[in-house]
Amino acid sequence: MNKNKLMIGLASITFSLTMLVQGFHRLNILGEHDHTGAAEDLATFNLPSYFTAVNSLFLALPFILLTLSFILHIKRPTFKYLPLLVTLTLTFSIISMIMGGNGAVEYHFGIFMVLATMAYYNSIQLVILMAGLFAFQHLLGYFFPPATLFVYGPGDYSFLMVVIHAVFVVLTSGAVIMQIISNKKQVKDLEAINYASEQTIQSIIEQLVGTSNQVDATARKLAFNASSTQSSSEEVKHSILKIRDGSKKQVTQVLNSQEILDSFSKAIEEIELNSKNIVSSSKLMTTESTEGFKLVEQTTEEMGKLSEAFNHVKQMVSSLDSRSKEIDSIITVISSISEKTNLLALNAAIEAAQAGAAGKGFAVVAEEVRKLSNQTDEAVTKVAMIIKTIQSYSNQASESVSFGETKMADSISSVAETESKFQSILEAVQTLDRDITKTAATSVSISSSSQKIVEALDLMQEIAEETADITDTTDEQSVKQLQLIKETTEIAQSLSVEVEKLNPLINKLQGSTIEESEVESNTLIKPKRFGHKKKTAVSPV
């Protein structure tokens, strides 16, 4: 409760008692009494003419002071001289009570009542002021005869009684002052405790605010990182889907290549078989050429067949060369797909590294994809080398066939020209036999190489199928990871909401501390020359 408000209420009660005493004595309801206890009838005592006027003046004075105090309390509750006005109201109310009671000793006890009441203001200056006014009243009443009736009433009043009265006033004032000093010491100790408590509470609030801000910033950063990770995961998922599609295409290309190589192997087998037939024919021609000219026509006929065989061999070699070029282009496509797969695996590993702990599963899958891509690239390189070897052998075979064809034409021409050139034809046939033997060996080598290519393509097919399976597994894991990222985002958002709920509580706690400080500043008043000013606000313990 505000001190001025309570003291104005007590002053109002005191003034009301003064009004009652004034009224009772003016109506002679309490009878006539003097503080000496003498039986002198005041009715026989002639009151001076100024008694009523002075008595009314001193009754009006506390009324004016009380009214002024009440108005100032409403208009300006922080007016620094308001305690002084209340003190004067209480003092002059008791003085008016003593005057209205004809100086009866019973009403002098009101002095001790108001002195004790002044302890509530906790102001030594106001107690001294009140005690000084009462002392001045009694001394004036004793040494100034016109005032004696207003202080001591009619009759005699010894100086010893005045001294005794003054001693009790001094003792009461001293007791009140000692109480005020003790209260001030307690208030000072309480201020120190309150200040320490306020500092502790303020430190707790600051730490709470800092923690709240840190949690809020962490939640926002977590939400941002989760959003970024989710975007990266989406991109990785798309990349994996592309890898899976590429793997499926790679499997299809390998199957097509296998079909082509099967056809190629069959052609090689035919070349090998034809080469063997040519070798047999060549040996037969060599044997029969020794029989002489009689067999020239037969030899010419056989040469014609052999020429057709050479043409067929030439076509097969040409076909082999064409097929090897097609395989080379296919291998180029496979190598490009392998490089893209390796690049996508690298991108996936980078994205997984950026994702941190959440992308470890991704990093393992990306590494496996990269290894498979490297294995595919190595297999393709081996196949390319084999194809180049086949092309080299094919070129040699083509050259040999062309050479054999030329020789065959020369032989036919020689047989047709003259028997004398039969020996040259025999030599040419022997040379042809050697070339055909080489061609047969080349055909065998090509057949073996084609088998290796088939095996390499089988390995590529297995790798491509494994890559497709891994990408399917990785896609499932990426879906699970996206779900975890979404849950992380929801947790971060929930954490932000909790922080937003915590901020009003912190503001409310800060506002409560400020309000308590303001209340304390209004209740703790420090005296200053018959007035008061507010103490520094401290928070209550």
Buried (B, 14 or more C-beta within 10 A) or exposed (E): EEBBEBBBEBBBEBBEBBBEBBEBBEEEEEEBBBBBEEEBEBEEBEEEEEBEEBBBEBBEBBBEBBEBBBEBBEEEEEBBBBBBBBBBBBBBBBBBBBBBBBBBBEBBEBBBBBBBBBBBBBBBBBBBBBBEBBBEBBBBBBEEEEBBBBBBBBBEBEEEBBEEBBEBBEEBBEBBBEBBEEBBEEBEEBBEBBEEBBEEBEEEBEEBBEEBEEBBEBBBEBBEBBBEBBEBBEEBBEBBBBBBEBBBBBBEBBEEBBEBBEEBBEBBBBBBEBBBBBBEBBBBBBEBBEEEEEBBEEBBEBBEEBBEBBEBBBEBBBBBBEBBEBBBEBBEBBBEBBBBBBEBBBBBBBBBEEBEEBBEBBBBBBBBBBEBBBBBBEBBEBBBEBBEBBBEBBBBBBEBBEBBBEBBBBBBEBBEEEEEBBEBBBBBBBBBBEBBBBBBEBBBBBBEBBEBBBEBBEBBBEBBBBBBEBBEBBBEBBEEBBEBBEEBBEBBBEBBEEBEEBBEEBEEBBEEBEEBBEBBBBBBBEBEEBBBEBBEBBBEE
